[in-house]
Amino acid sequence: MSRENLVGRLPSELEDLAAALGASRYRGRQVATWIYRKGVFDLEAMTDLPKDFRERLALGACIAVPEPERVEPSRDGSRKLVFVLGDGSRVSSVLMPDDDRMTLCVSTQVGCGFECRFCLTGVMGLERNLTPAEIVGQVLAANRLLAPGQRVTHIVFMGMGEPLANFAALVTSLRILSDARLGVGYSPRRITVSTVGLVPGIEKLGRENLKVNLAVSLHAATDQARERLMPVNRSFDLAALMAALRRYPLAPRQRIFFEYVLLDGVNDTPEEARRLAQLLRGLRAKVNLIPFNDWEGAEFRRPPLPRILAFQSVLLDAGITTTVRWSKGEDIGAACGQLRESVTA
Ligand code: SF4
């Protein structure tokens, strides 16, 4: 009989488990603290738990954190961690150092079913959803890999997959990662969930009141242009998406991030920038422009630098905070839209 993984369980579920084993709920809180706060994955090392409780726990449960199969360092300091999961599937996370930040980009699905035309992950198709253990496990594994004293400081759900299409596992993972008392303890302000614009998912996420940041992959300012790049726009057009975003509950000073990949000759004209500014009018928004990261077989190219800067200045002139995000890890296939691992071992 396979033993249940304690990683990916909410602290309250670990309390329930302790109670079911005849121990006090406090024992469950201790287990949560060892795994999530202290990063200890060996029941034997949890020295303040009574030996008989540890033994009973070990009979039906284990602590399994994904091991990176390989770590690929980039020239720019970022590192791609490739994990082999229990069924042989592979997913990636990317560690991106920047000044005093250490951002981890995590995956939520093996592959992705949304087929954005500029994204290599979309070419794979969807294999399956990740479990909370596999999502939270990426963060725990990355923290274990870092040098003593270093820790992931920010988490972005922008790796393989569409987070809101794996909603239940996403929300459980967010609760564990942001639980300040018994979870991993990240401030929700340091966690960003990215979506292609699944309107029902955005509404549901708003109701969860998790206070994490929301990033929307926009990539075009008209339905016609967006449909060409992102088939999901046929299900949720820009009017529906923008209406949902205007209703999204934002904390004071919180903004919605808009990701916009710049594709040469496709969506990079000053006119398109003006349409984008119009679309975002009145929203607390920040735009991240991402010059396209090339991959073999891609039908798109990165625009020349002057065009990138001209696009940015139209938005800045309209009063919209806009940065150009030069992706990390381009040389190791770890940049935005480049994540693709062979699915089986
Ligand atoms: S950009 Fe995101 S949603 Fe679109 S295909 Fe790639 S991984 Fe999927």
Residues whose N, C-alpha, C, O or C-beta is under 5 A from the ligand:
A	BS01	SF4	C112 F114 E115 C116 C119 T121 G122 G159 M160 G161 E162 V196
